[in-house]
Amino acid sequence: MVTCGLPSLLGLFLFMFPFSYRGTKSTLVAHLATAIEAATKHLCIKILLLTFILSACVPFVVKAIKKREKKLAPILIRVGDIPLTKIVTRILAATTSLMVWFQIGPNAIIGTETGQEVLYILLPKLAINLALVQFLVPLIFDFGLMAFLGRLLTSTMRRLFRLPGSAATNCITSWLGDGTLGVMIALRSYQDKKYTAKETAIVITCFSAVSITFCTTLLAQANLLEYFPSFYFIVVFSSLIAALILPRIPPLSSIPDTYAGEETPSSCASRPAEVPRTGNTFCMALIEATEEVSNRPPLFQLAKRILYTILSLGVDILPGVMTIATLSLILANNTPIFAWLGAPFIPILRWCNMPDAEQASQALFVGFADMLIPSLLVRNSPHLLTRFTITALSVTQIIYLSELGSILVGGPIKEITWVRLLYIFVLRTLITLPIIFLFAKYLI
């Protein structure tokens, strides 16, 4: 029991309990990520450049070896035997990152609001979170905590959100720590066959909100810090309403309930944490937690698996983020495409008496590119209603291409496509916008 309890308690403390440090309130793992980023940022950027160059070269090396009919190492097959679309993405990532590093090319690509934003700000944070989560998350996965919560909360989570009980840890980590941490935990859960493709998609698109700390950044940007309690309440409330609705309708409901590497959906009743067991639920949860601890791999195998996962995820995800995030920011900053997308909403916003309706309509969809942009667009608006509504909406929309969308499209779940992400983004906007607007209009 001690072997099960102490590591799990440490995992809970690391991922789920926020505290203040140097004026910033977040979880310990988020503070660790911030400290590591500050100490190693320049080194991290150089490693990223090397990763992009090598990831672009590896597929050609693999093809050359296969032509000679020589045996390939499993890791080379995993990172190098990939479709043409991923090869093109990696080549673009290597090219773009080198253009930004050497400041060669048009400003639309290498500028501070596009390529530099992605390479120097977004990617170091993402890469460090990816590595840190892989090293620390076994405290939650391999020492009984997920099995314990899976049995204890299965009924509630399955009934409300169509998720296993163990997803409660993932959801809380996203809200209290960092949305990126939650995404990495969810992807790790999918690869370990703890979540199905559908469950992973639900967790990521319904619960991977930004941290409390980032919310305060957005509020400060929009001159709304004094409204933080009201702001955070309505963000959580509207997000929970969206989380109740979205798993029950397409496109999330149409994603297959299959585990990684499987083609046939499995029924809920056949999953370990969902099989009915007689006796007290709490006692059954403890028994299953201790069983999971006894079945965990040796430390050497665990360390090997962690390093393998970091390498494969890093090569899979990071080049996609570099390419897709840069393209998204180029479109957001240099084209009117998001203004066009928001134009049909202008009459609706005017009918609702939303001040600065034209500006607000553009901000409705520009959040699909990056979460920071909507509050930037309305920060100079003299109308509290507009600033509050758009800033809160940018948090509840969750899907943004500069980070989350890039991770998902380049990730291991092939059912998550651009079209589905845009569909989910629009649905989240349609569900949460009326709630936020009514709250802002009548209660603040």
C-alpha positions in Angstrom: 0.0 0.0 0.0 2.9 2.4 0.8 4.4 1.5 -2.6 1.1 2.4 -4.2 0.2 5.4 -2.1 3.4 7.6 -1.8 4.2 7.9 -5.5 0.6 8.5 -6.3 0.4 11.2 -3.6 3.5 12.8 -5.1 1.9 12.7 -8.5 -1.2 14.4 -7.2 0.9 17.1 -5.5 2.9 17.7 -8.7 0.1 17.8 -11.2 -3.0 18.9 -9.3 -2.3 21.3 -6.4 -1.6 25.0 -7.4 0.4 27.3 -5.2 2.0 30.7 -5.6 5.7 31.1 -6.5 7.2 34.5 -7.3 3.8 36.0 -7.9 2.5 33.2 -10.2 0.0 30.6 -9.1 0.2 27.2 -10.8 1.0 23.6 -10.1 4.5 22.4 -9.1 5.0 20.7 -12.5 4.1 23.9 -14.3 6.5 25.9 -12.1 9.2 23.3 -12.9 8.5 23.6 -16.6 8.8 27.4 -16.4 12.1 27.2 -14.4 13.6 24.7 -16.9 12.5 26.8 -19.8 14.1 29.9 -18.3 17.4 28.1 -17.7 17.6 26.1 -20.9 15.7 28.2 -23.5 18.6 28.9 -25.9 19.8 25.3 -25.7 16.3 24.1 -26.2 15.9 26.2 -29.4 19.1 24.7 -30.8 17.9 21.2 -30.0 14.6 22.0 -31.8 16.5 23.2 -34.9 18.5 19.9 -34.9 15.3 17.9 -34.3 13.6 19.5 -37.3 16.6 19.0 -39.6 17.1 15.3 -38.6 13.3 14.6 -38.7 13.3 15.8 -42.3 16.3 13.6 -43.2 15.3 10.4 -41.5 12.5 9.4 -43.9 15.0 9.5 -46.8 17.5 7.4 -44.8 14.8 4.9 -44.0 13.8 4.6 -47.7 17.4 4.1 -48.7 17.9 1.3 -46.1 14.7 -0.4 -47.2 15.8 -0.4 -50.8 18.9 -2.4 -49.7 16.5 -4.8 -47.9 18.4 -4.3 -44.6 16.7 -4.7 -41.2 15.5 -1.4 -39.6 15.5 -0.7 -35.9 11.9 -0.3 -34.5 12.5 3.4 -33.6 13.6 4.2 -37.1 10.4 2.5 -38.5 8.4 4.5 -36.0 9.9 7.9 -36.9 10.9 7.4 -40.5 8.4 5.2 -42.2 5.8 7.9 -42.7 3.4 9.1 -45.4 4.3 11.9 -47.9 2.2 14.5 -46.1 4.3 14.2 -42.9 7.5 14.2 -44.9 6.5 17.5 -46.5 5.5 18.9 -43.0 8.9 18.1 -41.6 10.7 19.6 -44.6 8.7 22.8 -44.2 9.4 22.8 -40.4 13.2 22.5 -41.0 13.1 25.2 -43.7 11.0 27.6 -41.7 12.9 27.2 -38.5 16.2 27.8 -40.3 14.7 30.9 -42.0 13.7 32.3 -38.6 17.0 31.4 -37.0 19.1 33.1 -39.7 16.5 35.8 -40.4 16.4 35.0 -44.1 13.1 35.5 -46.1 9.9 37.6 -46.0 8.9 39.2 -42.7 5.5 37.5 -42.9 7.3 34.2 -42.2 10.2 35.3 -39.9 8.6 38.2 -38.1 8.1 38.5 -34.3 4.4 37.7 -34.6 4.7 34.6 -36.8 7.9 32.5 -37.1 9.7 34.0 -34.1 6.6 33.6 -31.9 6.5 29.9 -32.7 10.2 29.0 -32.6 11.3 31.2 -29.7 8.2 31.3 -27.4 5.7 28.5 -28.2 7.9 25.6 -29.1 10.4 25.7 -26.2 7.6 25.6 -23.7 5.8 22.8 -25.6 9.0 20.7 -25.9 9.8 21.0 -22.2 6.3 20.2 -21.2 6.3 17.1 -23.4 9.5 15.8 -21.9 8.7 16.7 -18.3 5.3 15.1 -18.5 6.7 11.8 -19.9 9.2 11.6 -17.0 6.7 12.5 -14.2 3.4 11.1 -15.4 4.3 7.4 -14.4 3.7 8.6 -10.8 0.1 8.9 -11.8 -0.2 6.0 -14.3 2.0 3.2 -12.9 1.4 3.4 -9.2 -2.3 2.9 -9.0 -3.8 6.4 -9.0 -5.5 6.0 -12.5 -6.8 2.6 -11.6 -8.2 3.9 -8.3 -9.9 6.9 -9.8 -11.0 4.8 -12.8 -13.0 2.5 -10.5 -14.2 5.3 -8.1 -15.4 7.8 -10.6 -16.4 5.7 -13.6 -20.1 6.0 -13.1 -20.0 9.8 -12.7 -17.6 10.6 -15.5 -19.2 8.1 -17.9 -22.7 9.4 -17.3 -21.8 13.1 -17.6 -18.9 13.2 -20.1 -18.7 9.8 -21.7 -15.3 9.3 -20.2 -13.6 6.8 -17.9 -13.2 7.7 -14.2 -9.4 8.0 -14.6 -10.0 11.0 -16.9 -10.8 13.1 -13.9 -7.1 13.4 -13.1 -6.4 14.5 -16.7 -9.2 17.1 -16.6 -8.1 18.6 -13.3 -4.5 18.8 -14.4 -5.5 20.7 -17.5 -7.5 23.3 -15.5 -5.2 23.8 -12.6 -1.9 23.3 -14.2 -1.5 23.8 -18.0 -3.6 22.8 -21.0 -0.5 21.4 -22.7 0.2 19.1 -19.8 -3.3 17.8 -20.0 -2.9 17.2 -23.8 0.4 15.3 -23.2 -1.2 13.1 -20.5 -4.2 12.3 -22.7 -1.9 11.3 -25.7 0.2 9.2 -23.3 -3.0 7.6 -22.0 -4.1 6.8 -25.6 -0.7 5.3 -26.5 -0.9 3.2 -23.3 -4.4 2.0 -24.2 -6.0 3.6 -21.2 -8.2 5.9 -23.3 -9.8 5.1 -26.7 -9.5 7.5 -29.6 -12.9 9.0 -28.9 -12.1 9.5 -25.1 -8.8 11.1 -25.9 -10.5 13.5 -28.3 -13.1 14.4 -25.7 -10.6 15.0 -23.0 -8.4 17.2 -25.2 -11.2 19.2 -27.0 -13.4 19.6 -23.9 -11.0 20.0 -21.0 -7.6 21.2 -22.2 -8.2 24.8 -21.2 -5.4 27.2 -20.4 -4.2 27.5 -16.8 -5.4 30.0 -14.3 -2.1 31.8 -14.7 -2.6 32.3 -18.4 -6.2 33.5 -17.8 -4.8 36.3 -15.7 -2.4 37.1 -18.6 -5.4 37.4 -20.9 -7.3 39.5 -18.4 -4.4 41.9 -17.9 -4.1 42.2 -21.7 -7.8 43.2 -21.9 -7.7 45.4 -18.7 -10.1 43.0 -16.9 -8.0 41.8 -13.9 -10.5 43.1 -11.3 -13.2 40.8 -12.8 -11.1 37.6 -12.3 -13.6 35.7 -10.0 -16.6 36.4 -12.3 -14.5 35.7 -15.3 -13.2 32.3 -14.1 -16.6 31.2 -12.9 -18.3 31.8 -16.2 -15.4 30.2 -18.1 -15.7 27.0 -16.0 -19.5 27.0 -16.1 -19.8 27.5 -19.9 -17.0 25.0 -20.5 -18.8 22.3 -18.4 -22.0 22.9 -20.4 -20.0 22.4 -23.6 -18.4 19.3 -22.2 -21.9 17.9 -21.4 -23.1 18.5 -25.0 -20.2 17.9 -27.4 -19.5 14.2 -26.6 -23.1 13.4 -27.5 -23.1 15.0 -31.0 -20.9 14.8 -34.1 -18.0 15.1 -34.7 -16.9 13.7 -31.3 -19.6 11.1 -31.2 -18.6 9.8 -34.6 -14.9 9.1 -33.6 -14.5 5.4 -33.1 -14.1 3.9 -29.6 -10.9 2.1 -30.6 -7.7 1.8 -28.7 -4.3 2.6 -30.3 -3.5 0.0 -32.9 -7.0 -1.5 -32.9 -9.6 -1.4 -35.6 -12.7 -2.8 -33.8 -14.4 -0.6 -31.1 -14.5 -2.2 -27.6 -17.6 -2.0 -25.5 -17.4 -0.1 -22.2 -18.2 -3.2 -20.2 -15.1 -5.0 -21.5 -12.7 -2.4 -20.2 -10.8 -3.2 -17.0 -12.0 -0.2 -15.1 -15.6 -0.7 -16.2 -16.1 -4.4 -15.4 -18.6 -4.7 -12.6 -17.1 -6.0 -9.4 -19.0 -6.9 -6.2 -18.3 -5.2 -2.9 -17.7 -1.7 -1.7 -16.6 0.6 -4.5 -13.8 2.3 -2.5 -12.4 -1.1 -1.5 -12.6 -2.3 -5.1 -10.7 0.8 -6.2 -7.9 0.1 -3.7 -7.7 -3.5 -4.8 -7.4 -2.5 -8.4 -4.8 0.2 -7.6 -2.6 -2.4 -5.8 -3.0 -4.8 -8.7 -1.8 -2.2 -11.2 1.3 -1.5 -9.0 2.2 -5.2 -8.9 2.0 -5.3 -12.7 4.1 -2.2 -13.5 7.2 -2.7 -15.6 10.7 -2.7 -14.0 12.4 0.8 -13.8 14.8 0.1 -16.6 11.9 -0.8 -19.0 10.0 2.2 -17.8 12.9 4.6 -18.4 13.4 3.0 -21.9 9.7 3.5 -22.7 9.8 7.1 -21.5 12.8 7.9 -23.7 11.3 6.1 -26.7 8.0 8.1 -26.2 9.7 11.4 -25.9 11.7 10.8 -29.1 8.7 9.5 -31.1 6.3 12.2 -29.9 8.9 14.9 -30.4 9.6 14.0 -34.0 5.9 13.4 -34.7 4.5 16.5 -33.1 7.0 19.4 -32.9 7.6 19.7 -36.7 3.9 19.8 -37.3 3.5 22.6 -34.7 6.3 24.6 -36.3 4.7 24.4 -39.8 1.0 24.6 -38.9 1.4 27.3 -36.2 3.5 29.5 -38.4 1.0 29.2 -41.2 -1.9 30.0 -38.9 -0.3 33.1 -37.5 0.7 34.2 -41.1 -3.0 34.0 -42.1 -4.2 35.7 -38.9 -1.8 38.6 -39.1 -1.6 39.2 -42.9 -4.9 38.2 -44.4 -8.6 39.1 -43.8 -9.7 35.4 -43.8 -10.8 35.5 -40.1 -12.7 38.8 -40.7 -14.5 37.0 -43.5 -15.4 34.1 -41.3 -16.8 36.4 -38.6 -18.8 38.6 -41.0 -22.0 36.4 -40.9 -22.1 37.0 -37.1 -22.2 40.8 -37.4 -26.0 41.0 -37.7 -26.5 38.6 -34.8 -24.1 40.6 -32.6 -25.9 43.8 -33.5 -29.2 42.3 -32.7 -27.9 41.4 -29.3 -26.7 45.0 -28.8 -23.0 43.9 -28.7 -20.9 47.1 -28.8 -18.2 47.1 -31.5 -19.9 44.3 -33.4 -17.6 44.4 -36.4 -14.5 44.1 -34.2 -16.1 41.5 -32.0 -17.1 39.4 -35.1 -13.5 39.2 -36.3 -12.3 38.2 -32.9 -14.9 35.3 -32.8 -12.8 33.2 -35.3 -9.3 34.6 -35.1 -9.0 32.6 -31.9 -8.8 29.5 -34.1 -5.3 30.6 -35.1 -4.1 31.6 -31.6 -5.8 32.2 -28.3 -3.9 35.5 -27.6 -5.2 37.3 -30.6 -8.9 37.9 -29.7 -8.1 39.8 -26.5 -5.5 41.8 -28.4 -8.1 42.9 -30.9 -10.6 44.2 -28.3 -8.2 45.4 -25.6 -8.7 49.0 -26.7 -12.5 48.8 -26.8 -14.1 51.2 -24.4 -16.9 48.7 -23.8 -16.6 46.3 -20.9 -19.2 43.9 -22.4 -17.2 43.4 -25.6 -13.8 43.0 -23.8 -15.2 40.5 -21.2 -17.2 38.4 -23.7 -14.5 38.1 -26.3 -11.7 37.4 -23.7 -13.8 34.7 -21.9 -14.8 33.2 -25.2 -11.2 32.9 -26.4 -10.6 30.6 -23.3 -13.7 28.5 -23.7 -13.0 27.9 -27.5 -10.0 25.8 -26.5 -9.1 24.7 -30.1 -6.4 27.0 -31.5 -4.0 26.0 -34.3 -0.8 27.6 -33.1 -0.6 24.9 -30.4 -3.4 22.5 -29.6 -4.6 22.0 -33.2 -1.0 21.5 -34.4 -0.4 18.8 -31.8 -3.7 17.0 -32.6 -3.4 17.0 -36.4 0.2 15.8 -36.2 -0.5 13.4 -33.4 -1.3 9.7 -33.3 -5.1 9.9 -33.6 -5.8 9.9 -37.4 -9.5 10.6 -36.9 -8.8 14.1 -35.8 -8.6 16.2 -38.9 -8.6 20.0 -39.7 -12.3 19.8 -40.7 -13.3 18.1 -37.4 -11.3 20.6 -35.4 -12.9 23.6 -37.2 -16.3 21.9 -36.6 -15.6 21.5 -32.9 -14.3 25.1 -32.6 -17.5 26.5 -34.2 -19.7 24.3 -32.0 -17.8 25.4 -28.9 -18.3 29.0 -30.0 -22.0 28.6 -30.6 -22.6 26.9 -27.2 -20.5 29.1 -25.0 -21.0 32.5 -26.6 -24.6 33.0 -25.5 -23.9 31.9 -22.0 -20.9 34.2 -21.6 -22.7 37.1 -23.3 -25.8 36.8 -21.1 -23.7 36.6 -18.0 -21.6 39.6 -19.0 -24.6 41.7 -19.9 -26.7 41.1 -16.8 -24.4 40.0 -14.0 -21.3 42.2 -14.2 
